[in-house]
Amino acid sequence: MKKDVEQNEQMSWWRNAKFGMFVHWGLYSIPAGMWNGERVPGAGEWIMYKEQIPVDEYEELANRFNPVEFDAKEWVSLAEDAGMKYIVITAKHHDGFCMYQSDHTEYNIVDATPFDRDPMAELADACSGSEVRLGFYYSQTLDWHHPDGAGNDWDYDAEDKNFSEYFDGYVKPQVRELLNKYDPVSLMWFDIGTPSPEQARELRDVVRKENPETIINGRIDPPWDSGICDYESMGDNEIPDEKVEGDWQTPATMNDTWGYESYDHNWKSTGDLIHKLVEIASKGGNYLLNVGPTKEGWIPQPSVRRLKEMGEWLEKYGEGVYGTEPGPFVERAFGRSTRDDDKIYLHVQAWPSDGKLEVENLDEDIENAYLLNDPKNSLDFNVKDSELVIDVPETAPDSRDTVIALEVCDSA
Ligand code: H79
């Protein structure tokens, strides 16, 4: 499923990045999964739709949105600590509320809330003083607030809707506005597909015209494989079984929701998250891992802890992730592999109990082997038939994933 990639050069930072932070934050963070005292099952950012909350009533949430604990610098430094190279945040999700000051609607965080600050401007500012790039999620098709947007048939009669009016008169100007106002926007993340390929192309052209370097994700594109985008978007939390040619990304949650839900404690362990990052890298992809900040502007502590632990792991073993490509094999009993031009990285997740790591059918000339956390000390190894056997310490330096670097002879 090779994508017809439009921009090779602009993609290079993203290819190297491998790991980004997704942020779902909006009015839905206030009810946090509860409506009229009851839990609403499913993802928190869908609450307006699931409860068919009338626009007038949902709008009232804005009067109470005052996330005074929001600190853009802290979020960006958390991303840095986690080893994440970019942030993609909801500028507008399906509920239609704009998390930035827009000239095209007053239904935005600056004009409609007591908070009276523009968190997107603050984030853009914080990112500009860091290595972390900024991207925006923008719901281009669903908009439950706009009378001509798709999805809300409890307030608006579908027959009265004029989607082109919404798309041409509102979506395109807002996308232009975002790209202009928060320049540079490194990535635009659209969702669920645009109704027609023509509209997807037009929207792509709006982005290209404002900033040719902005990367566009796969969900701008209705069939998702006609090459209107710059990379393929997998389904939510979907990791493909095998390696995939071309550029792709898995957007994923740390628990079972994108927007904050007060009662969702079903957190994946740090080990599981590291395994997912490595699995995605080993298949050539990019991991966009979500946090759902609270109505106060806090990133939930369980997320912070996991992200910091991932960052500590990446601090030691990141060379086996960033800038890598799929390795010589997708999966072995002990773990996975990635590679770059002169090294293969073995991600050992099931440590051998006898101090011997056996790697069969590795058709490469190995010159040197060492643990990435201890590069000065080479590991002894020998090759018999086509089996490589490496002498490794008895206990795993990291029981979740220890990376062994194999320097390979330049065969090119
Ligand atoms: O932003 C996150 C989701 O809100 C968004 N994509 C990720 C990144 C998304 N948009 N659409 N979908 C996901 C598909 C949604 C399906 C469902 Fe439902 C929403 C299943 C349950 C709630 C729609 C409403 C189908 C049943 C009820």
Boltz pocket constraint, residues with backbone or C-beta under 6 A from the ligand:
constraints:
  - pocket:
      binder: B
      contacts: [[A, 24], [A, 42], [A, 43], [A, 45], [A, 46], [A, 49], [A, 191], [A, 192], [A, 236], [A, 251], [A, 258]]
      max_distance: 6.0
